[in-house]
Amino acid sequence: MLELYGGIGSPRIALRNLGIPVKAIDYVEIDQDAVNSYNAMFAEDLPYKTQSVVTWNLRPDAAIHGSPCQDNSVIGGRAGMIAESGTRSSLLFKSIEVFENMGVWRPKIVIWENVPGVLTVKKSKGAFQKYLECMEALGYTNSVEILDARDFGLPQARRRIFTISIQGHRFDFSKLKRTAMKHIKEYLQDNSEVDEAYTVTQPSILAAIGKKGLRRATVIEDFAYTITTRQDRSPAQIIDCGDRYRYLTELECWRLQGYSDEDFFRAAAVHERRGRFKMPLYKQSGNSIPVPKFEAIFEALL
């Protein structure tokens, strides 16, 4: 596997959960905090020694590149992902350069995930079509689908577009195994065990409870809304504890993305608390891709 914009290794976690041996020929990530979490979770698989690749066949079976999505969203200002525009989301086309330069070593399968805004944001729609055309020029057949985490067991309303490009044939999204959404209570900690640090105290958030629009604070009931990189900013989602409102904890956010508690605690061990929270852990969960989505995709591919 080739992991570009690798984050905390969601696809690798999915393959591990399926019992599939993985060799990551490269993992590329600019966020050092995410790198530290990744290394902590996969410590046994990373020998940290110089290795010669002279005699290896480096052609990966799959390349995953969840390039930055911020400029394809409303909150991100709709700056778009036009090639050479300098936006974070335009890094998508750096992936194309990587695949072009790999020549005959190109991966058999390429998976790209992003926000649905790539289909609607004016400065993204044309760029997305260009991406599809570039992949076709490289010999891939593209399949596109919007997937919601709630259809894969997680009680989180998270809709994201997946583009799966395969050499030789088309991917059939109808073959994905959907599972019933689990109850949110299975993912939440007992309120009595959650530190007071997670209590909502900001007047701006308290005043936004029940409101609509960007300045809103939604009380979680049957499922959480999209996990973001910050839980203490509007739009926010909160839990009604009866005598107080509180934010989701870092552990709960990781659970709602499909990570195990062991994965979380390994990552948490290499981060210090910054203020009330371990902010890198929120950022990493908000930037990640739900593990069960990848499990369903890899099961169908295999």
C-alpha positions as CSV (number, residue, x, y, z in Angstrom):
1,M,0.0,0.0,0.0
2,L,1.0,3.6,-0.7
3,E,-0.4,6.1,1.9
4,L,-0.5,9.7,0.7
5,Y,-1.9,12.3,3.2
6,G,-1.7,9.3,5.4
7,G,-3.2,10.8,8.6
8,I,-3.4,8.1,11.3
9,G,-3.7,5.2,9.0
10,S,-7.4,4.4,8.7
11,P,-7.1,2.1,5.7
12,R,-4.2,0.2,7.3
13,I,-6.3,-0.2,10.5
14,A,-9.1,-1.6,8.3
15,L,-6.8,-4.2,6.7
16,R,-5.4,-5.2,10.0
17,N,-8.9,-5.7,11.3
18,L,-9.6,-8.0,8.3
19,G,-6.5,-10.0,9.0
20,I,-4.8,-8.9,5.8
21,P,-1.0,-8.5,5.9
22,V,0.1,-5.0,4.9
23,K,3.4,-3.6,3.6
24,A,3.3,0.2,3.4
25,I,5.9,1.1,0.8
26,D,5.5,4.7,1.8
27,Y,3.5,6.8,4.2
28,V,3.4,10.6,3.6
29,E,2.0,13.0,6.1
30,I,2.9,16.7,6.9
31,D,1.4,16.8,10.4
32,Q,4.0,15.6,12.9
33,D,1.4,14.9,15.6
34,A,-0.4,12.6,13.2
35,V,2.9,10.9,12.4
36,N,3.5,10.3,16.1
37,S,0.1,8.7,16.5
38,Y,0.6,6.5,13.5
39,N,4.0,5.4,14.7
40,A,2.6,4.6,18.1
41,M,-0.3,2.5,16.7
42,F,1.9,0.5,14.3
43,A,5.1,0.3,16.5
44,E,5.5,-3.5,16.0
45,D,5.3,-3.1,12.3
46,L,7.9,-0.4,12.0
47,P,11.4,-1.7,12.5
48,Y,13.1,1.7,12.3
49,K,16.1,0.4,10.4
50,T,17.7,1.2,7.0
51,Q,16.3,-1.1,4.3
52,S,17.4,-1.7,0.8
53,V,14.7,-1.7,-1.9
54,V,16.9,-2.5,-4.8
55,T,15.5,-6.0,-5.5
56,W,11.9,-5.3,-4.4
57,N,8.9,-5.1,-6.7
58,L,7.6,-1.8,-5.3
59,R,4.3,-1.7,-7.2
60,P,1.6,-1.3,-4.6
61,D,-1.7,-3.1,-4.8
62,A,-3.5,0.0,-3.6
63,A,-2.8,3.7,-3.1
64,I,-4.9,5.8,-0.7
65,H,-4.9,9.6,-1.0
66,G,-7.4,11.4,1.1
67,S,-6.1,14.9,0.1
68,P,-7.2,18.0,2.1
69,C,-10.9,18.8,1.9
70,Q,-11.2,22.2,3.5
71,D,-11.4,24.2,0.4
72,N,-14.2,22.1,-1.0
73,S,-16.5,22.9,1.9
74,V,-18.8,25.8,3.0
75,I,-16.9,26.4,6.2
76,G,-13.6,26.3,4.2
77,G,-14.7,29.2,2.1
78,R,-15.3,27.2,-1.2
79,A,-11.8,28.1,-2.4
80,G,-11.8,25.0,-4.5
81,M,-9.1,22.6,-5.7
82,I,-8.2,23.9,-9.2
83,A,-4.7,22.6,-10.2
84,E,-1.9,25.0,-9.4
85,S,-4.3,27.3,-7.5
86,G,-2.2,27.0,-4.3
87,T,-5.2,25.8,-2.2
88,R,-4.8,22.9,0.2
89,S,-7.3,20.9,-1.8
90,S,-5.4,21.4,-5.0
91,L,-2.8,19.0,-3.6
92,L,-5.0,16.3,-5.2
93,F,-3.1,17.0,-8.4
94,K,0.2,16.2,-6.8
95,S,-1.1,12.7,-6.4
96,I,-1.6,12.6,-10.1
97,E,2.0,13.6,-10.6
98,V,3.1,10.7,-8.3
99,F,1.0,8.2,-10.2
100,E,2.3,9.5,-13.6
101,N,5.9,9.2,-12.5
102,M,5.5,5.7,-11.2
103,G,5.1,4.4,-14.7
104,V,4.6,0.6,-14.8
105,W,4.7,0.5,-11.0
106,R,1.4,2.3,-10.8
107,P,-1.0,0.8,-8.2
108,K,-3.7,-1.5,-9.4
109,I,-6.3,0.4,-7.2
110,V,-6.5,4.0,-6.2
111,I,-8.9,5.2,-3.6
112,W,-9.6,8.9,-3.0
113,E,-12.0,10.3,-0.4
114,N,-13.3,13.9,0.1
115,V,-16.3,16.0,1.0
116,P,-19.4,15.9,-1.3
117,G,-18.7,19.6,-2.0
118,V,-16.4,18.5,-4.9
119,L,-19.6,17.9,-6.8
120,T,-21.2,21.3,-6.0
121,V,-18.5,23.9,-5.2
122,K,-18.0,25.9,-8.3
123,K,-14.2,25.9,-8.2
124,S,-14.1,22.2,-7.4
125,K,-16.6,20.6,-9.9
126,G,-14.4,21.1,-13.0
127,A,-11.2,20.1,-11.1
128,F,-12.9,16.9,-10.0
129,Q,-13.8,16.1,-13.6
130,K,-10.2,16.8,-14.5
131,Y,-9.0,14.3,-11.9
132,L,-11.3,11.6,-13.3
133,E,-10.0,12.3,-16.8
134,C,-6.4,12.2,-15.6
135,M,-7.0,8.8,-14.0
136,E,-8.6,7.5,-17.2
137,A,-5.6,8.7,-19.2
138,L,-3.4,6.6,-16.8
139,G,-5.5,3.5,-17.6
140,Y,-7.9,3.5,-14.7
141,T,-11.7,3.0,-14.7
142,N,-13.4,5.3,-12.1
143,S,-16.4,4.6,-9.9
144,V,-17.9,7.3,-7.7
145,E,-20.3,7.1,-4.7
146,I,-21.2,9.1,-1.6
147,L,-21.1,6.9,1.5
148,D,-22.5,7.7,4.9
149,A,-20.9,6.3,8.0
150,R,-24.3,5.4,9.4
151,D,-24.7,2.8,6.7
152,F,-21.5,1.0,8.1
153,G,-22.5,0.7,11.7
154,L,-21.2,4.0,13.1
155,P,-23.7,6.4,14.7
156,Q,-22.2,9.4,13.0
157,A,-23.8,11.3,10.1
158,R,-20.7,11.6,7.9
159,R,-21.3,11.7,4.1
160,R,-18.2,11.6,2.0
161,I,-17.5,11.0,-1.7
162,F,-15.3,8.0,-2.6
163,T,-13.7,7.6,-6.0
164,I,-12.3,4.1,-6.6
165,S,-10.1,3.8,-9.7
166,I,-9.0,0.3,-10.9
167,Q,-6.9,-0.9,-13.7
168,G,-9.0,-3.1,-15.9
169,H,-12.5,-3.0,-14.5
170,R,-15.1,-0.9,-12.6
171,F,-15.7,-1.1,-8.9
172,D,-19.3,-2.0,-8.0
173,F,-20.4,0.0,-4.9
174,S,-23.6,-2.1,-4.7
175,K,-21.4,-5.0,-3.4
176,L,-20.5,-3.1,-0.3
177,K,-21.8,-4.8,2.8
178,R,-23.9,-2.3,4.7
179,T,-24.6,-2.8,8.4
180,A,-27.2,-1.4,10.7
181,M,-26.2,1.7,12.7
182,K,-25.3,0.8,16.3
183,H,-26.7,2.8,19.2
184,I,-24.8,5.9,20.2
185,K,-24.6,4.7,23.8
186,E,-22.2,2.0,22.8
187,Y,-19.7,4.8,21.9
188,L,-20.2,7.3,24.7
189,Q,-18.5,7.2,28.1
190,D,-20.5,7.3,31.2
191,N,-21.2,11.0,32.0
192,S,-20.2,10.6,35.6
193,E,-16.8,9.4,34.5
194,V,-16.1,12.4,32.1
195,D,-14.0,15.1,33.6
196,E,-15.5,18.6,34.3
197,A,-13.0,19.9,31.7
198,Y,-15.4,18.8,29.0
199,T,-18.3,20.8,30.4
200,V,-19.6,23.5,28.0
201,T,-18.9,26.9,29.6
202,Q,-18.6,29.2,26.6
203,P,-21.5,31.6,26.5
204,S,-21.4,31.5,22.7
205,I,-22.0,27.8,22.6
206,L,-24.6,27.8,25.4
207,A,-26.5,30.5,23.5
208,A,-26.5,28.5,20.3
209,I,-28.2,25.4,21.6
210,G,-31.2,24.6,19.4
211,K,-30.3,27.3,16.8
212,K,-29.8,26.6,13.1
213,G,-27.1,27.8,10.7
214,L,-23.4,27.9,11.2
215,R,-23.7,29.2,14.8
216,R,-25.5,26.3,16.3
217,A,-25.0,23.7,19.0
218,T,-26.9,20.5,18.4
219,V,-27.7,18.1,21.3
220,I,-26.7,14.6,20.3
221,E,-29.6,12.1,20.4
222,D,-29.6,9.0,18.2
223,F,-26.3,9.7,16.4
224,A,-23.5,12.3,16.3
225,Y,-23.0,14.7,13.4
226,T,-19.8,14.9,11.5
227,I,-16.8,14.7,13.8
228,T,-14.7,17.8,13.2
229,T,-11.1,18.8,14.2
230,R,-12.5,20.9,17.1
231,Q,-15.4,20.1,19.3
232,D,-15.6,23.4,21.2
233,R,-16.4,25.7,18.3
234,S,-19.6,26.5,16.4
235,P,-21.1,24.6,14.8
236,A,-20.9,22.3,17.8
237,Q,-22.5,19.1,19.0
238,I,-22.9,18.5,22.7
239,I,-24.3,15.9,25.1
240,D,-27.1,16.7,27.6
241,C,-26.0,15.2,31.0
242,G,-29.1,16.5,32.8
243,D,-27.2,18.9,35.0
244,R,-24.7,20.2,32.4
245,Y,-23.9,20.0,28.8
246,R,-20.6,18.5,27.7
247,Y,-18.4,18.0,24.6
248,L,-17.5,14.7,23.1
249,T,-14.2,13.4,24.5
250,E,-11.3,12.6,22.3
251,L,-11.9,8.9,23.0
252,E,-15.5,9.1,21.9
253,C,-14.5,10.9,18.7
254,W,-12.0,8.1,17.9
255,R,-14.6,5.5,18.6
256,L,-17.1,7.2,16.3
257,Q,-14.5,6.9,13.5
258,G,-14.2,3.2,14.1
259,Y,-10.9,3.0,16.0
260,S,-10.5,0.7,18.9
261,D,-9.8,1.9,22.4
262,E,-6.3,0.3,22.2
263,D,-5.6,2.4,19.0
264,F,-6.7,5.5,20.9
265,F,-4.7,4.9,24.0
266,R,-1.5,4.1,22.1
267,A,-1.9,7.4,20.2
268,A,-2.9,9.4,23.4
269,A,0.3,8.2,25.1
270,V,2.5,10.2,22.8
271,H,0.6,13.5,23.2
272,E,0.5,16.1,26.0
273,R,-2.6,17.9,27.1
274,R,-2.8,21.4,25.6
275,G,-5.2,23.4,27.7
276,R,-8.3,21.4,28.6
277,F,-7.9,18.8,25.9
278,K,-5.4,16.8,23.9
279,M,-6.2,18.8,20.8
280,P,-4.1,16.8,18.3
281,L,-6.4,13.8,19.0
282,Y,-9.5,15.8,18.1
283,K,-7.8,17.0,14.9
284,Q,-6.7,13.5,13.9
285,S,-10.2,12.0,14.4
286,G,-11.8,14.9,12.5
287,N,-9.4,14.5,9.6
288,S,-9.7,10.7,9.5
289,I,-11.8,8.4,7.4
290,P,-14.2,6.0,9.2
291,V,-12.5,2.6,9.5
292,P,-15.6,0.5,8.7
293,K,-16.0,2.2,5.3
294,F,-12.6,0.9,4.4
295,E,-13.3,-2.5,5.8
296,A,-16.4,-2.8,3.5
297,I,-14.4,-1.5,0.5
298,F,-11.5,-3.9,1.0
299,E,-13.8,-6.8,1.6
300,A,-15.5,-6.1,-1.7
301,L,-12.2,-5.6,-3.5
302,L,-10.7,-8.8,-2.2
